[in-house]
Amino acid sequence: MAQQYDLAIVGGACAGLAAATYAARRALKTVVLTKDIGGQIATTPTVENYPAIAMITGPDLASQMYVQALEWGAEVRVGTEVSEFTKNGERDFTVSLRDGTSISAKAILLAYGKTPRSLDVPGEWEYAGKGVSYCVTCDAPLFRKKVAAVVGGGNSAVEGALILARTSEKVYLVHRRDEFRAEQVLIDELKNTPNVELVLSAVSKEVQGDGSKVTHLAVTTPEGERLIEVHGIFVEIGFVVQTELVKGKVELDRLNQVVTNKKMETSEPGIFAAGDITDSPFKQAVISAGEGAAAALTAYAYITGQQAGVDWGK
């Protein structure tokens, strides 16, 4: 017989671990099903924008959230992948795992995030966290008065270049086409920013460094090979959302993100979502953690048959 839980959380990063703590504190029998602990935050060398913590490494932040969830009684199954889940009836889900086993749960919380697209060039993974970053908002302060490159041509890339330009000495915006896909208002602002140099029709070929940090980005342009000297490289070419698990089960937006309301409910009762997998426009650790907490409290109300949120007497 499948092991029974109140809440099954898919994903063990900020959203999933925060949800596990809040659910376990409400005495829900909670299990976290995850391939690893921390997700993207675990690959971040320094976190300086998490409230009340001046500075912490990403792995340490993930580890503390993990330990906290365990201390409150949540079960965390590391190295576990969910292959499928089905709804059998109200408050009755079967969750199938890659190892051939299954569990049952009264509610499901999707919190497994998104994976940033990579350049897929030599040196990228060698220097990830050593100058190669996938989050301008997270790491821009590390390149104050330094030179950085942003790779991409959409809103996130252009906005990233503008953010960096406020504090960095110089910013290169590298795009494989000769025109941007970003909104025109952002493009106009970009063209009027003097310390941003546009490198267009350029394909990234290699990330180079001295063994400990990034030193150059090699690109191919119509004029030939070019070696751009930089201290940091920000990859802003979008994300890959793993939607196979949820297609046909919940509403997705045009970017394949899970659509939620303010209570983190999806279109299907009993299925909740939090973190980077949702249609929230802000992909930050603190926001994911907050959404995870909200989703857990809403799930608690669903499981116990209560009304989620505050009754204002209306």
CORWOGI-V460411 format. One record per backbone hydrogen bond with DSSP energy under -1.0 kcal/mol. CO is the residue of the C=O (numbers start at 1). NH is the residue of the N-H. E is the energy in kcal/mol with one decimal. If there is no record, write none. Layout:
BEGIN
co=CO nh=NH e=E
co=CO nh=NH e=E
END
This chain:
BEGIN
co=3 nh=104 e=-2.8
co=6 nh=107 e=-1.1
co=7 nh=31 e=-2.2
co=8 nh=109 e=-2.5
co=9 nh=33 e=-3.3
co=10 nh=111 e=-2.7
co=12 nh=38 e=-2.7
co=13 nh=17 e=-2.9
co=14 nh=18 e=-2.1
co=15 nh=19 e=-2.2
co=16 nh=20 e=-2.1
co=17 nh=21 e=-2.0
co=18 nh=22 e=-2.2
co=19 nh=23 e=-2.8
co=20 nh=24 e=-2.6
co=21 nh=25 e=-2.0
co=23 nh=28 e=-2.1
co=24 nh=27 e=-1.8
co=29 nh=6 e=-2.2
co=29 nh=7 e=-2.0
co=30 nh=75 e=-2.6
co=31 nh=9 e=-3.1
co=32 nh=77 e=-3.2
co=33 nh=11 e=-2.1
co=34 nh=79 e=-1.3
co=34 nh=80 e=-2.4
co=38 nh=41 e=-1.3
co=40 nh=43 e=-1.8
co=41 nh=44 e=-1.4
co=44 nh=58 e=-2.2
co=47 nh=56 e=-1.7
co=50 nh=53 e=-2.1
co=56 nh=47 e=-3.5
co=57 nh=61 e=-2.3
co=58 nh=62 e=-2.5
co=59 nh=63 e=-2.4
co=60 nh=64 e=-2.4
co=61 nh=65 e=-2.0
co=62 nh=66 e=-2.3
co=63 nh=67 e=-2.6
co=64 nh=68 e=-2.2
co=65 nh=69 e=-2.1
co=66 nh=70 e=-2.1
co=67 nh=71 e=-2.6
co=68 nh=72 e=-1.4
co=69 nh=74 e=-2.3
co=70 nh=73 e=-1.7
co=75 nh=32 e=-2.9
co=77 nh=34 e=-2.0
co=81 nh=98 e=-2.5
co=84 nh=96 e=-3.1
co=86 nh=94 e=-2.6
co=89 nh=92 e=-1.4
co=92 nh=88 e=-3.0
co=92 nh=89 e=-1.2
co=93 nh=105 e=-2.1
co=94 nh=86 e=-2.4
co=95 nh=103 e=-2.2
co=96 nh=83 e=-2.3
co=96 nh=84 e=-1.5
co=97 nh=100 e=-1.9
co=101 nh=97 e=-2.9
co=103 nh=95 e=-3.0
co=104 nh=5 e=-2.1
co=105 nh=93 e=-3.0
co=107 nh=8 e=-2.2
co=108 nh=272 e=-3.0
co=109 nh=10 e=-2.9
co=110 nh=274 e=-2.3
co=115 nh=240 e=-3.6
co=121 nh=124 e=-1.7
co=122 nh=207 e=-2.8
co=123 nh=127 e=-1.7
co=127 nh=130 e=-2.2
co=127 nh=132 e=-2.3
co=130 nh=214 e=-1.8
co=131 nh=233 e=-2.9
co=132 nh=129 e=-2.5
co=133 nh=235 e=-2.7
co=135 nh=139 e=-2.1
co=136 nh=140 e=-2.6
co=139 nh=142 e=-1.6
co=140 nh=143 e=-2.1
co=141 nh=144 e=-1.1
co=143 nh=146 e=-1.9
co=146 nh=169 e=-1.7
co=146 nh=170 e=-1.3
co=147 nh=231 e=-3.3
co=147 nh=232 e=-1.1
co=148 nh=172 e=-2.5
co=149 nh=234 e=-3.3
co=150 nh=174 e=-3.3
co=151 nh=236 e=-2.5
co=153 nh=181 e=-2.4
co=153 nh=182 e=-1.0
co=154 nh=158 e=-2.4
co=155 nh=159 e=-3.0
co=156 nh=160 e=-2.0
co=157 nh=161 e=-2.3
co=158 nh=162 e=-2.1
co=159 nh=163 e=-2.4
co=160 nh=164 e=-2.5
co=161 nh=165 e=-2.1
co=164 nh=167 e=-1.5
co=164 nh=168 e=-3.4
co=167 nh=145 e=-2.8
co=170 nh=148 e=-2.2
co=171 nh=197 e=-2.8
co=172 nh=150 e=-3.2
co=173 nh=199 e=-2.9
co=174 nh=152 e=-2.7
co=175 nh=202 e=-2.5
co=177 nh=201 e=-2.3
co=183 nh=187 e=-1.9
co=184 nh=188 e=-2.8
co=185 nh=189 e=-1.6
co=186 nh=190 e=-2.4
co=187 nh=191 e=-2.3
co=190 nh=193 e=-1.8
co=193 nh=196 e=-1.6
co=195 nh=171 e=-2.6
co=197 nh=173 e=-2.6
co=199 nh=175 e=-2.4
co=203 nh=220 e=-2.3
co=206 nh=218 e=-3.0
co=208 nh=215 e=-2.9
co=208 nh=216 e=-1.9
co=213 nh=210 e=-2.0
co=215 nh=230 e=-2.0
co=216 nh=208 e=-2.8
co=217 nh=228 e=-2.7
co=218 nh=205 e=-3.3
co=218 nh=206 e=-1.5
co=219 nh=226 e=-2.7
co=220 nh=203 e=-2.4
co=221 nh=224 e=-1.8
co=224 nh=221 e=-2.5
co=226 nh=219 e=-2.8
co=228 nh=217 e=-2.3
co=232 nh=149 e=-2.3
co=233 nh=133 e=-2.8
co=234 nh=151 e=-2.9
co=238 nh=117 e=-2.8
co=240 nh=115 e=-2.4
co=241 nh=243 e=-1.4
co=243 nh=246 e=-1.3
co=243 nh=247 e=-1.9
co=246 nh=249 e=-2.5
co=246 nh=250 e=-1.5
co=251 nh=259 e=-2.2
co=253 nh=256 e=-2.1
co=257 nh=253 e=-2.3
co=258 nh=279 e=-1.4
co=261 nh=264 e=-1.9
co=264 nh=273 e=-1.8
co=265 nh=261 e=-1.6
co=268 nh=271 e=-2.2
co=270 nh=108 e=-2.6
co=271 nh=266 e=-1.7
co=272 nh=110 e=-3.4
co=275 nh=278 e=-2.0
co=277 nh=258 e=-2.8
co=284 nh=288 e=-2.6
co=285 nh=289 e=-2.5
co=286 nh=290 e=-2.2
co=287 nh=291 e=-2.7
co=288 nh=292 e=-2.4
co=289 nh=293 e=-2.3
co=290 nh=294 e=-2.4
co=291 nh=295 e=-2.8
co=292 nh=296 e=-2.2
co=293 nh=297 e=-2.1
co=294 nh=298 e=-2.2
co=295 nh=299 e=-2.6
co=296 nh=300 e=-2.3
co=297 nh=301 e=-1.8
co=298 nh=302 e=-2.2
co=299 nh=303 e=-3.0
co=300 nh=304 e=-2.3
co=301 nh=306 e=-2.7
END
